[in-house]
Amino acid sequence: MLSHVALMPGSKRIGQSVLSGVPAWTFGNLRQCWKNVGREHCLDDDPVIRAMEADLFNLYPSVGEVNGDSSNFNYGMASGVAPQYGQCKMRVDFDQRAAEPRDEVKGLVARTTFYMFDRYNLSISRQQQRLLVAWDRQYSVSAWEKERDKRIAAIMGHSNPFVTGERRWSQGYKAVGDGVLSVIPVNPPRAAQPSLASVTGTGDIIGNRNSQVYHLSRGCPGYGQVSEKSGLLHVRI
């Protein structure tokens, strides 16, 4: 959850922790493996979860206490709550399970959330959409947000299209899902194995049924010494 944060240059770095703009629980709980076996095993087995958790556009430094208090709450207006974290203007309403970031980063919060839900084809409630669309419109992209996007794009290989203006979220927006990875098949098809004939360059084998010793027709001196009495097995491949 984004807070007072060192989202802007010059922010203090005391007591910070790394947090997700969209909490890991929010997107993880939508994956079946998370529900079945929990976070750690899901990270081992699900490449989509690993991509989401490591997505740099969704990661920010934050005041540790704020990160812990905001937990996996949705964004919301905490108008009736007084500031709780000193100079940090982030407010957390524990009764409503809602977190309200300071005004300066509300637009960034909205565009980060849009990016994650769009890229990984996640479901977002209509109520949350309405709030974030309002923040996106009210708080435009800042110079620092553009610079941050440019730096991360150099690493990730793509930008946040809601920062660059390539995409715009509106009520009922249909997610693209261009970050969803192909899941590796549990039992991938095996490559065809070469036949013995193709390896050896010969198509005849004679075997002794009793001793289970086999001889190639080419280059094997025992090929002509197997008698009918020993249980001749003659195979052409």
C-alpha positions as CSV (number, residue, x, y, z in Angstrom):
1,M,0.0,0.0,0.0
2,L,1.4,3.4,-1.0
3,S,1.8,5.9,1.7
4,H,3.9,9.1,2.6
5,V,6.6,7.1,1.0
6,A,9.9,8.0,-0.6
7,L,8.0,8.3,-3.8
8,M,9.5,11.7,-4.4
9,P,13.2,12.7,-4.5
10,G,14.6,13.8,-1.2
11,S,12.3,11.8,1.0
12,K,13.8,10.5,4.2
13,R,14.9,6.9,4.3
14,I,14.4,6.2,8.0
15,G,12.4,3.1,9.0
16,Q,11.5,2.3,5.4
17,S,10.3,-1.0,4.0
18,V,9.5,-2.1,0.5
19,L,5.8,-2.5,-0.2
20,S,3.4,-3.2,-3.1
21,G,1.2,-0.5,-4.4
22,V,-1.3,-3.3,-5.0
23,P,-0.9,-5.6,-2.0
24,A,0.4,-9.1,-2.8
25,W,-2.7,-10.5,-1.0
26,T,-5.0,-8.6,-3.4
27,F,-3.7,-10.2,-6.6
28,G,-2.5,-13.4,-5.0
29,N,-5.9,-14.3,-3.5
30,L,-7.2,-14.3,-7.1
31,R,-4.9,-17.2,-8.0
32,Q,-6.0,-20.8,-7.3
33,C,-2.6,-21.9,-6.0
34,W,-2.6,-19.1,-3.4
35,K,-6.0,-20.3,-2.1
36,N,-4.9,-24.0,-2.1
37,V,-1.4,-23.9,-0.7
38,G,-0.6,-20.3,0.4
39,R,1.8,-17.7,-0.7
40,E,5.2,-19.5,-0.5
41,H,4.2,-22.5,-2.5
42,C,2.3,-20.4,-4.9
43,L,5.5,-18.4,-5.6
44,D,7.2,-21.7,-6.4
45,D,4.6,-23.0,-8.7
46,D,2.9,-20.0,-10.4
47,P,5.0,-17.9,-12.8
48,V,2.3,-15.3,-13.0
49,I,2.4,-14.7,-9.3
50,R,6.2,-14.4,-9.4
51,A,5.9,-11.8,-12.2
52,M,3.4,-9.8,-10.3
53,E,5.3,-9.8,-7.0
54,A,8.5,-8.8,-8.7
55,D,7.0,-6.1,-11.0
56,L,9.0,-2.9,-10.3
57,F,6.2,-0.6,-11.2
58,N,4.3,-1.9,-8.2
59,L,7.1,-1.6,-5.7
60,Y,7.8,1.4,-3.5
61,P,9.8,2.3,-0.4
62,S,7.5,3.2,2.6
63,V,7.5,4.0,6.3
64,G,7.5,0.5,7.9
65,E,4.7,1.3,10.4
66,V,2.5,2.6,7.7
67,N,3.1,-0.4,5.5
68,G,2.2,-2.7,8.4
69,D,-1.0,-0.8,9.3
70,S,-2.3,-0.4,5.8
71,S,-1.9,-4.2,5.4
72,N,-4.1,-5.4,2.5
73,F,-6.7,-2.7,2.9
74,N,-8.4,-1.2,-0.2
75,Y,-7.9,2.4,-1.0
76,G,-10.6,4.7,0.3
77,M,-11.4,8.0,1.9
78,A,-10.5,8.1,5.6
79,S,-12.0,11.6,6.2
80,G,-13.0,10.9,9.8
81,V,-9.5,9.8,10.9
82,A,-6.9,12.2,12.1
83,P,-3.3,11.9,10.8
84,Q,-1.6,9.1,12.7
85,Y,2.0,9.1,11.5
86,G,3.6,12.5,12.3
87,Q,4.6,14.4,9.1
88,C,3.3,11.5,7.0
89,K,-0.2,12.5,5.8
90,M,-1.3,8.9,5.1
91,R,-4.5,7.9,7.0
92,V,-5.7,4.4,7.8
93,D,-9.3,3.7,8.8
94,F,-9.1,0.4,10.7
95,D,-12.9,0.1,11.1
96,Q,-13.5,0.5,7.4
97,R,-10.3,-1.3,6.4
98,A,-9.4,1.6,4.1
99,A,-6.2,3.5,3.5
100,E,-6.0,7.0,2.1
101,P,-2.7,8.2,0.7
102,R,-1.6,11.8,0.7
103,D,-3.0,13.9,-2.1
104,E,0.4,14.3,-3.8
105,V,0.5,10.5,-4.7
106,K,-3.2,9.7,-5.2
107,G,-2.8,10.0,-9.0
108,L,0.2,7.7,-8.9
109,V,-1.6,5.3,-6.7
110,A,-4.5,5.1,-9.2
111,R,-2.2,4.6,-12.3
112,T,-0.2,1.9,-10.5
113,T,-3.3,0.1,-9.6
114,F,-4.7,0.4,-13.2
115,Y,-1.4,-0.9,-14.5
116,M,-1.4,-4.0,-12.3
117,F,-5.0,-4.9,-12.9
118,D,-4.7,-4.3,-16.6
119,R,-1.4,-6.1,-17.2
120,Y,-2.3,-9.2,-15.2
121,N,-6.0,-9.3,-16.1
122,L,-7.3,-8.9,-12.5
123,S,-10.8,-8.1,-11.3
124,I,-11.4,-4.8,-9.6
125,S,-14.6,-3.7,-7.8
126,R,-16.8,-0.9,-9.3
127,Q,-16.4,1.1,-6.1
128,Q,-12.7,0.9,-6.2
129,Q,-12.7,1.8,-9.9
130,R,-14.8,4.9,-9.3
131,L,-12.5,6.2,-6.6
132,L,-9.3,5.6,-8.6
133,V,-10.7,7.0,-11.8
134,A,-11.5,10.2,-9.8
135,W,-8.0,10.4,-8.4
136,D,-6.5,9.8,-11.8
137,R,-8.4,12.7,-13.3
138,Q,-7.9,15.0,-10.3
139,Y,-4.1,14.4,-9.9
140,S,-2.3,14.4,-13.3
141,V,1.0,12.7,-14.0
142,S,3.9,14.5,-12.4
143,A,7.4,15.1,-13.8
144,W,8.8,12.7,-11.3
145,E,6.2,10.0,-12.1
146,K,7.3,10.2,-15.8
147,E,11.0,10.0,-14.8
148,R,10.3,7.0,-12.6
149,D,8.4,5.3,-15.4
150,K,11.2,5.9,-17.8
151,R,13.8,4.4,-15.4
152,I,11.8,1.3,-14.7
153,A,10.9,0.8,-18.3
154,A,14.6,0.7,-19.1
155,I,14.8,-2.4,-16.8
156,M,11.4,-4.0,-17.4
157,G,11.3,-3.5,-21.1
158,H,7.9,-1.7,-21.1
159,S,6.3,1.4,-19.6
160,N,3.1,1.8,-17.5
161,P,0.7,2.8,-20.3
162,F,-1.5,4.7,-17.9
163,V,1.5,7.0,-17.1
164,T,2.5,7.5,-20.7
165,G,-1.0,8.1,-21.9
166,E,-1.2,5.1,-24.2
167,R,-4.2,3.8,-22.2
168,R,-6.9,5.4,-20.1
169,W,-9.0,3.6,-17.5
170,S,-12.7,4.2,-17.4
171,Q,-15.6,2.4,-15.7
172,G,-16.0,-1.0,-17.3
173,Y,-12.5,-1.0,-18.8
174,K,-11.6,-4.4,-20.1
175,A,-8.1,-5.6,-19.0
176,V,-5.7,-6.5,-21.7
177,G,-3.7,-9.1,-19.7
178,D,-0.5,-8.6,-21.7
179,G,1.7,-9.6,-18.7
180,V,0.1,-13.0,-18.1
181,L,2.6,-15.6,-18.7
182,S,2.0,-18.9,-20.4
183,V,1.9,-21.7,-17.8
184,I,4.3,-24.5,-18.6
185,P,2.5,-27.8,-19.2
186,V,2.6,-30.2,-16.3
187,N,3.5,-33.1,-18.7
188,P,5.1,-31.4,-21.7
189,P,5.2,-33.6,-24.9
190,R,8.3,-35.7,-25.2
191,A,10.6,-35.3,-28.2
192,A,10.5,-38.3,-30.5
193,Q,13.3,-40.8,-29.7
194,P,15.5,-41.9,-32.6
195,S,15.1,-45.6,-33.5
196,L,17.9,-48.0,-33.2
197,A,17.9,-48.4,-37.0
198,S,18.5,-44.6,-37.5
199,V,21.3,-44.7,-34.9
200,T,23.1,-47.8,-36.1
201,G,22.4,-47.5,-39.8
202,T,21.1,-51.1,-39.9
203,G,17.6,-52.6,-40.0
204,D,18.3,-56.2,-38.8
205,I,18.7,-57.7,-35.4
206,I,19.0,-61.4,-34.4
207,G,18.6,-62.4,-30.8
208,N,18.8,-65.5,-28.6
209,R,15.6,-65.9,-26.7
210,N,17.3,-68.0,-24.0
211,S,20.3,-65.8,-23.3
212,Q,18.7,-62.6,-24.4
213,V,21.8,-61.6,-26.2
214,Y,21.2,-59.7,-29.5
215,H,23.4,-59.1,-32.5
216,L,23.3,-56.5,-35.2
217,S,23.6,-57.6,-38.8
218,R,26.3,-55.1,-39.6
219,G,29.6,-55.2,-37.7
220,C,28.7,-57.9,-35.2
221,P,30.5,-61.3,-35.7
222,G,28.0,-63.2,-33.6
223,Y,25.1,-62.4,-36.0
224,G,25.7,-65.5,-38.1
225,Q,26.3,-67.9,-35.2
226,V,22.8,-67.9,-33.5
227,S,21.2,-71.2,-34.1
228,E,17.5,-72.1,-34.4
229,K,17.8,-74.4,-31.4
230,S,18.6,-71.4,-29.1
231,G,15.2,-69.8,-29.8
232,L,16.0,-67.5,-32.7
233,L,14.4,-64.1,-32.7
234,H,14.8,-62.2,-35.9
235,V,13.7,-58.5,-36.0
236,R,13.7,-56.0,-38.9
237,I,13.4,-52.4,-37.8
